[in-house]
Amino acid sequence: MAHGSHAVKRYKGILDWLTTVDHKKIGILYLLAGGFFFLIGGLEAILIRIQLWKPMNDFVSPDTFNELITMHGTTMIFLGVMPVIFGLMNCIVPLQIGARDVAFPFVNALGFWTFFFGGLLLNISWLTGHVPDAGWTSYVPLASTTFSNGPGVDYYVLGLQISGIGSLLGGINFLVTIINMRAPGMSFMRMPMFTWATFVTSLLILLAFPALTVGLVALMFDRLFGGNFFDPSAGGNIMLWEHIFWIFGHPEVYILILPAFGIISEVVTTFSRKRLFGYSSMVFATVLIGFLGFMVWAHHMFTSGLGPVANALFSIATMLIAVPTGIKVFNWLFTMWGGSIKFTSPMLFAIGFIPTFVMGGVTGVMLAAAPADYQYHDSYFVVGHFHYTIVGGLVSGLFAGVHYWWPKIFGRKLNETLGKLTFWFFIIGFHLTFFVQHFLGLTGMQRRIYTYLDGMGFNEMNLISTIGAITMGVGVIFFLINVIVTSAKPRTATNDPWEDGRTLEWAISSPAPEYNFAQLPLIRGYDCYWKEKMEGNREMQPAEPLGPIHMPSPSILPFIMSVGLFIAGFGFIYHQHIVAAAGLAVTLICMMLRSVIEDHGYHIEPEEIQAKGVKA
């Protein structure tokens, strides 16, 4: 059957990237943008540590230090690691479930561009001289106009609202994709662990991000339109912000760490040449972590006067969440036990992840004890704890995933020597930086202080911490060198460059063609590609005959819609309501155009597919 009625739209160069709705290219855009913001957040961290390397230092002013603290936390969590997670999800999850794209390709592109322009709006505050300085949690009344009168906090509010749209759209998209677009035979209990982690993470995004959106809208009304949500003198309640923020904020921790758990499960099984130990228990542990993640938010508020009953309940819930996490740790160890382990750079990051995250979990259980939390609260002990989970855990997991799937995404393997140098500098620098911070906190050093007096016992540990931060930075530089060196080489990666790939993404060429699978594969069990290899098959069995493949058309509308929101954000920040209205009008016109213009996409005919079969 001919499909010539649909004109094929193809662009080249920069226009290709601005208009793409291909999930793999959008994944690469996420990785690039996340890497860019990660470097900005890392530079801010280095400046913080330089300020604290000796007592009574005046490297930066107190105001600049507050801005660095605020922007470092906000940038790293919302703009650094989140997009890298979304990048890996975009590149890998459709391939793992045998789909040709995500459920809503246009929405996927819109999700990226709204995230990007929201992050850009937030960081442009450095150029305008009005930087948010109320902390990454932006607690009121510090974030109110009483104490933050300039437009700085408005950049925080509007930037996060716009970028949050992208996260919410991505979560919905992956939920629908995983539920509806799995290949024939790919039941839920045959899905790889990274796909399971993406599924639960997407559900958490769907349930948690609206809470942040509500809080940011309320804060925006307080700041821009004279609302009274958080103003006690007018009947508001400042505790309301803490509850709203942490109802989002603690599930956000699991939104970040669950994909890392999925990555570790994939890497450990591949390089141990063994099936994942206790697959079913790993699945249920992932679901249970997601469920319990919504029941622990008030452990951030033990010192706020909730009372002994609330403190006890949230304390118990916080300790309970250690159980499914412990299940995962033991299952990874049992997977490696007796395996034929290859110490590749992804595997080193995975192995380094396990004890590091366990240490973060142990200090988390310590903080879960409400009476003890009164001593630890707002000290450097807490800083050490959450960096052990988010940096030692999450970032190590992301490095493992990026090294592991790099050949699948780009067609080139990263240099193993540089990869191992990245690992050793990063992991040694990390422990130097944050291990001593627990003891700084126990000695009495508070969070967020920009300097300290001599003779308080802080000097040596702060110096060690700063040296460690610089060492971590050297590790990241090795990674950047690796990317540059590798990108200059030809694409020579085979479909299974590690030779021990178990899941479906390793059954197709590296990088995957635009249509992913010429024929949808038939899934005959868990670790489906490994199963076919063990039976002597070189490729997956097809579940359909070769035929025309429908593809969505590229579109510039997501980019223009996001630019409109970016302009509107500027208008609201500087109370230029005509500019704000113009920006919103651009976005609404694009929405209308998307609604009224029919675009049925195009088809790739069988004769256009170079290599026949699923392998194509």
N, C-alpha and C positions, 0 to 999 in steps of 0.2 A: 504493500500500500504506500503510495507516495504521499509525502508531507511537504510538498514544495510551497504550499500556501503560506507557510510561516517563514518569513524572512529571517535569516540568521544574522544576529547582531554580534559583531566581534570588534573589539577595540584593541589598540596597541599602546604601549608605553604607559604614561601616568594615568591616562584616561581609563585604561583597563583596570587599574587598581581602584580608581575613584568610583567606578560603576559596577564592579564585580559583585555577584551574589553567590559565587562558588565558595562553599564552606571551607575549602582548603586555603584559598587565597585570603579569605577573611580571617582564618586562623593565623596565617603568617602576619597579617596586619596587626592582630592582637598581640602576637609575640614581639613585633617590632615596637609597638607603642608601649607595651608593658616593660620591655627592656629599657626604653628611653626614660620612662618615669621611675623605674627601679634605680637607674643611675643617678637621677636627680635626688631621690630619697636617700641613696647611699652617700652622696656628697654631703647632704644635710647632716647625716649621722656622723660623718668624719669631722665636720665643723663643730658639732656638739661635743665630740670626744676631745678635740683639740682644746676647746674652752675649759674642759674639766681635767686636763692632764696634770695640772698643778694648782695649789691653793691660790686664791686671790688673783686669778688670771683675768686679764682684760682683753682677751683676743676678740670677743664680740661684746656688744652692750647687752644689758639685761633685756631690753625690748627685743633686740634681734634674736637673743637666745629663746625667748618665748615664741617668736615666729618660727624659728628652726624646729623647736620641739613640736609645735602644732603641725607644721607642714610635713615634717619627717613621718610622723605617725599616719597622718591622713593620706599622704602620697603613697607610702609603702603598702598600706592595707587596701585602699580603694583603687589605686591607679597603678601599682607596681605588681603585686602578686595576683590580684584578681584577673587582670587581662591575660597574664601568662597562663593561668588555669583555663580561662575561656579559649585561649589559643590552642592549647593541647586538646581540649574537648572538641573544638571545631575540626581540627585536623584528624583526630583519631576515632572519635566515637562513631560517626557514620560508617567508617571503614570496619570497625569492630562488629557492628550489627548487620553489615551487608546492605546498607542503604546507599542510594545514589546521591543523596543530599540531605540536608535537614528538612524538617516539615515545612518551614516558612522561610525560604531563601531571602526574600525581600526584607522581612522582619529581622533576619540575622544581620544583614548589612546595616539596617537602621540601628540595631543594637550596638554595633561597633562604633558607628560614627557619633551617636549620642554619647557613648562612653568617652570617646576621644575628645570631643569638643567640650564636654563637661570638665574633663581633666585639664584641658588647655586653659579654660576659663579660670580654674582654681589657681593654676601656676602662673598665669599672667599677672597675678597679684604682686609677684616679685618685681615685675617691670613697672607697675603703676605706683609702687611704694606703699600700698595699703594691703599688708599681708595679715591673714588671720592669726591671732595670737592668744586664743582662749583655750588652747589645748586641743588634741585631736578628738576628744569627747565633747568639746564645746559646751561645757556645763554652764547653765544659767545660775545666778545672775551675771557671771563673768562674761557671758556671750550676749548679754542684753545691751541696749543702747546706753544704759547708765554707766557701764564700765568699758564697753567697746563701742565708742560713739562713731568711729569712722566706718568706711565701707569694707574693712578687712573681713569681718565675720560674714558679711553679705556674700563675698566671694566663696566662702566655705559653704554657705547655705545653698546658693544657686548652682555652684559647680557640682556639689554632690547630688542635688536633685536631678540635674541633667544627666550626669553619668549613671545615676541610679536607674534611670529609665532603661539604659542599655543592659544593665545587669538583670533587671526584671524581664525584659524581652528575651534575653538569652536563656534564662531559667525556664520560661514557658516553652520556648522553642525546643529545648532538649527534652523536656518532659514529653511533649507530643511526639517528637521524633522517636524516642526510645519505646514508647507505648505502641505506636502505630506502624513503624517502618522497619521492624526487624525482618531479616531474611527468613524464608521458609525453614522451619525447624529450629529457629533461634528462640527457644522458650526463655522465660525469665531466669530459670535456674541453669541455663547454658550460657548466659551473658558473662563476658569477662568482668573481673572485679573493678577495672577502671570505669566500665560502663555502668556498673551498679553504683559506684561512688558518684558518678555524674548524675545518675537518676535521683539519688537521695539528696545530693547537693542542690539540684534544680528544684526539688520540692521545698527544701529549706529556703531557697531564694524566694520562691513564690509566696511563702508564708511569712518570712521575716522582713523582707525589704519594704512592704507596705507600712510597717511600723515606723521605720526610719523616714519614709516619705511623709507620713502624718506629722512626725516630730519636726521635720525640716519645714514643712508648710506652716505649722503653728509658730515656729521661731521666725519664719519670714514675715508672717502677719504681725507678730510682736514688733519686729524691727522696722519694717517698711510701712505698715499701715496702722500702727498704734494699737495693736491687739493687746490682750491682757492674759494670755494663756499662762505665762510664767511670772507674772508680776504680783507678788503677795499683797502689795498696797492697794491693788485694784481687784482683789479676789482671786488672783491666779495662784499657782502652786509650783514652786521651783523643783519639788521632788518629782513632779509629773515628767519633766524632761529626763531625769535619771532612769525612771521606769521605762519610758518609751525607748530611750537610747539603748538600754541593755536588753530589752525584749528583742530588739534587733541584734544588738552587739554580741550577745553570747552565741546565738545560732550562727552569726557571721564567723566566729572562730571555727565552727565545724564546717561551714561552707568553704573555708580555706583549707582545713586539714584533711577532710574526707577524700578530696581528689588526690592528695599526696599519699594517703593510705592505699588508694587504688593503684597509683603508680608503683609503689613499693611492692604490692602484690604481683604486678605484672613483671617487674624487673627481677625479683627474687626467684620466681618460678622459671623464667627463661634461663637465667645464668646458674641455676642449680640443676637444670635439666630434670625437673620433677614437677608433677602436678601439685597445685596449691593444697597444702594440708588443711583439712577441715573447711572445704569451700562453703558448705551450707552454713556452718557456724560463722564464717566470715561475713556472709550475706546478712544474716540476722543480726550480727554485731553492728554492721553498718547502719541498718535500719534502726536499731535500738539507740545508737549514738545520736542519730537524727531526732528521734522521738524525745529522748532525755534532754537534748540540747535546749529545748524550749522550757525546761522546768528548773533551770539553775541560774537565771539572770540575776537574781537578787544577791548572789554571793559577792557581787561587786559593790553591794550596799550594806554590808554587815555593820558598818560603823555609822549608818545614817539614822538609827533609832527605830528600826522596824519592829523591834521587840523580840523576846526570847523564842516565841512559838514560830514566827516566820523565819528567824535565823536558823532554828533547829531543822525545820523542814527543808530549807534550801541547802543547808549543810549536808543533810543526808542524801539529797538528790545529787549534789555535786560529787559526793564520794561514790555513789552508785555508778556514775558514768565511767569510773575507772575500770569497772568490770568488763564491759564489752571491748574497751580499749586494750585491756590486758589479754583478752582472748586473741585479738589480732597479733599482738606481739609474740605470744607463744606459738601461734600458727606460722608466723614467718620463720621463727627459729626452727620449728619442726620441719618446715619445708626445706630449709638449708641442711638440716641434719641428715647425713648420709648421701647428700647430693654431690654431683660432680661440678663443683663451683668454679666458675671462671671469674677472676677478679678484674673485670673490665671497669672503665670509669663509671658507667651507670650503676654497676653492682657495688662499687666502693661507696658511692653516695647513699645507696640503699642500706648497706651495712652500717655506715656512719649514722644514718637516720635513726636506727632502732634504739641504741643506748641513749642517744641525745634526747629523743622524744620521751623515753622512759624517765629520764631525769626531770624533764619539764612536767611530766605527769605526777611524779612523786611530790614535787614542790606544790603542784596544784592541789593535791590531797592535803598537804600541810595548810594551804590557804583556805581549804574548805572547812577547817575547824574554826568556828566563829570566834571563840575566845582567843585563839592564837592569831586570828586575822586582825584583831585589834592592835597587835604589836607589829605585824608585818605591813599593815595597810599604809599605802602611800610612801613606802620606803623602797629602796633600790632592790630589795628582795623580790618585790612584785615585778620590777623591770627585768630582773634576771629570769624569773619564771616565764613570763610570756614571750620573751625572746627565745628561750629554749624550745617552746612549742612552735612559735611562728617562724623563727629564723632557722634554728637548729633542726626543727622538724620540717615545716612546710618548704622553706627555700631549699634544703637538702633534697627533699622529694622532687621539687621542680627541676633542680639540676639533674637529678637522676632521669626524670622523664624527658627533658630536653636532649640530653646525650643519647638516650635510648631510642627516641623516635626521630632524631634529626635526619638520619638517612631516609626514613620513610617520607618525611616532609619535604626535604630538599634534594634527595638523590645523592648525597655525599655523606660519608662518615666523618665525624669530627676526629681530629688527631688524638690518639689515645694517650700519648705522652703528655701533651698539653692538658688533656682532660684530667689526668692523674695529678698533675701539678695544681690545677684548679682545685681539686678535692683536698689535697693536703694543706695548701695555704688557707683555704676557706675553713676547713674543719678545725685546724689548730688555732687560727685566728679567732674563730667563733668561741671556742672554749676559753681562750685567754680573755676575751672581751667580757663574757657574761657569767662565767663561773664565779669570779671574784665579786660580782655585783650582789650575789646573795649575801656574802659576808659584809659587804658595804652596808647593805640594808640592815642586817642584824647589829652592826656597829652603831647604826643610828643615822645614816645618810638618807635624806629625804629625796623623793622624786622631784624633778622639775626645778631644782635649785640651780642657779647659773654659776655659783661659785661657793667656796667653803673656806673656813679659817684653817690656818696651819696648826698642827699639833692635835688634831682630832682623830688621828688614826686612819684618815682617808687617803693620804698622799700616795703610798706605794700601790695600793689596789687600783686607784684611778689611773695611775701611770701604766700599769699592766693592761688595764682595760683599753686604754687608748692605743697602745702598741698592738693589741689584738685586733682592734678595729682597722688599723692600717694594714695589718697582715691579711685580713679578710678582703680588703680592697685590692691588694696585690693578686689574690686568687681570682677576683672578678676580672681584673685586667688580663690574666692568663686566658680566661674564657673568651674575652673579646678578641684577643690575638688569634685564638683557635678558630673563631667564627670567620675572621678576615682571611686567615691562611686557607681554611677549607673552602671558602666561597670562590677562591681563585682556581680551584681544581675542577676537572670535568666531572660530570655526573656519572659515576661508575657503580653506584650501589645496586646490588641485585635486589630482587623482591624480598629476600630473607637474609639481609647482610650479617646478622648475628649467628645465622645457621641453626639456631635453636628456637626460632619463633613458634609460638603455640597458637596465637589467636589470628583472627581472620585478616587483619590488616597486612600481615606478612605474606598473604597468598597472592597479592597483586603487585604490579611493578612499583618501583621507587623512583621518583614520586608517582603517586596514583594519577591515572588519566582523569580528565575533567568529569567523565561519567562514572568513575570509580570501578564499576563492574560491567563488563559487556553483557554478561548474563548473571542474574541474581544467583548466588550460590545456595546449594542445599546443605543445611547444617545438620550433622548427624551425631553431635554430642558436644560435651564441654571440651574446651581446647580443640576446637574443630579442625584447625589446620594441622596441628600435631597428630591428631587422629588419622587424618588422610595420609600424612607422611609415614606414619607407622604401618599403614596398610599398603605402602608402596606407590601411592598416587602422588604425582608431582604438582597437581593443582586441585582446586575444589571441584566437586561435581556440580554441574549447572542444574538449576531448578526450573529453567524456562528455555525455550528456543531463542536463537539469536534473532533480534528484531530491532526496529527503530527505537531509539532512546530519547525520551522527552527531556528537554533541558529548559530551565528558566532563563529569560532574557536579562541581560545586565540592565542596570538603571542608575541614573544620576540622582534620582529623587531622594534616597536616604541621606546622601551627602548634603543636598540643599536643605532638607528639613532640619538637619542637625545644625547647619550654619544659621538657620533662622532662630533656633533655640539659643544658640550662642549669642546672637545679636540681642535677643530679648533679655537674656541674662544680664548683659551689660546695661541695657536700658533700666532694668529694675534696680541694679546695684547703685546707679548714679541718679535714680529718680527721674530719668528721662522717659516719661511714659509713652511719648510718641515713638521713640526708638524701640521700646519694648513691644508696643502694638505692631510696629512694622515687622519686627522679627517673628512674632507669633503669626502674623498674616502670611509671611513667606511659608512657614510650616503648614498652616491650614490650607493654603492654596495647593501645596504639594500633596497633601492628604486627599484633597478633592480630585486632583489630576489622577492620582493612583486609583481612585474609586471609579472614575468615569471612562478612563482610557483602557480599552481591552487589550491585553497582551497575552497571547496564548503560549508564548515561548517558541521554541524551535525543536527540531528533531535531528539527531545524528543518525544517519542511515547506516545499515550494516556494512556497506562497502567502504565507508569512511573509517571504520575501526580497523586499525593496522593489523593487530594480531587477533586471531579468532579465539573465542572461548572466554572463560572466566578470567583467564590469566591476563587478558588485555587491560 
